């Protein structure tokens, strides 16, 4: 008789859901019980992901009884869908770890203002928390609903929060230049992600108005008590996976390179998936891992922080599994890759 934790994945046909399956198949403490999709309901998993074993047919996400008797439910769904599913779950129901945006804000009004829709289960928000593990371990371990950060906020926040928390920042906005592989745009076909449109070029999109801006500003306040401004411009680049953030921080004149080095080395010591590197990081060096590589350079008036993550692992599925490990009382590294293949 298995003593493994029973998990389900709603939204298993997308890239985030597929990466969850890939990682959970190698997790020693869990058993994947149920998988679902909407437009791909009825298809076999191996037809959607030939790299994975044929472990079943995807059921329809909206089936009310599908999620009974689970310990953990991962949701990898568009905005609004996860909370609507939660509202239909019988009690007691599984811990919900949402890779979408429904639990990234503690207030229903904040979610509605950003995503222009009503939250499907506002009564659950007091029992929810933001799943940025390196800054929120204790609360995550006790939460019933966990909102995993977006991929761009993950790369940016893990890069600049140490400086904000240490009181190193001067007045002025935090400027984030983000570049993501095409998988970050999702699996649905669009003109912008069509091969002839993205190959051999790159482009900015949604400058200053991306939905990740209020998410980052909200997290700044959550983890430091400070109200700050984030100027964010994302770019789409012609690689499958990987995300690079270059972050420009206004810092106080008395912050020395030695202080920065000590801060980052302590940050690395306290966080097993944080690696401080001696040169600007490459997305190729973190591909297939749950690691973030960080490098910082001091100039006269600013610090430039560069980070690299795998957008589908540290920026999505891996980070969600980190949260699950904390909920289960496991080592947060369980079942997660620290090192990847190269080249």
Secondary structure by P-SEA (a helix, b strand, c coil): ccccbbbbbcccccaaaaaaaaaaaacccccccbbbbccccccccccccccccccccccccccccccccccbbbbbcccaaaaaaaaaccccccbbbbcccccccccaaaaaaaccccccccccccccccccccccaaaaaaccbbbbbcaaaaaaaaccaaaaaacccccccbbbbbbbcccccccccccccccccccccccccccccccaaaaaaaaaaaccccccccbbbbbbccccbbbbbbbbbbccccccaaaaaaaaaaaaaacccbbbbcccccccccccccbbbbbbbbcccbbbbbbbccccccccaaaaaaaaaaaaccccccccccccccc
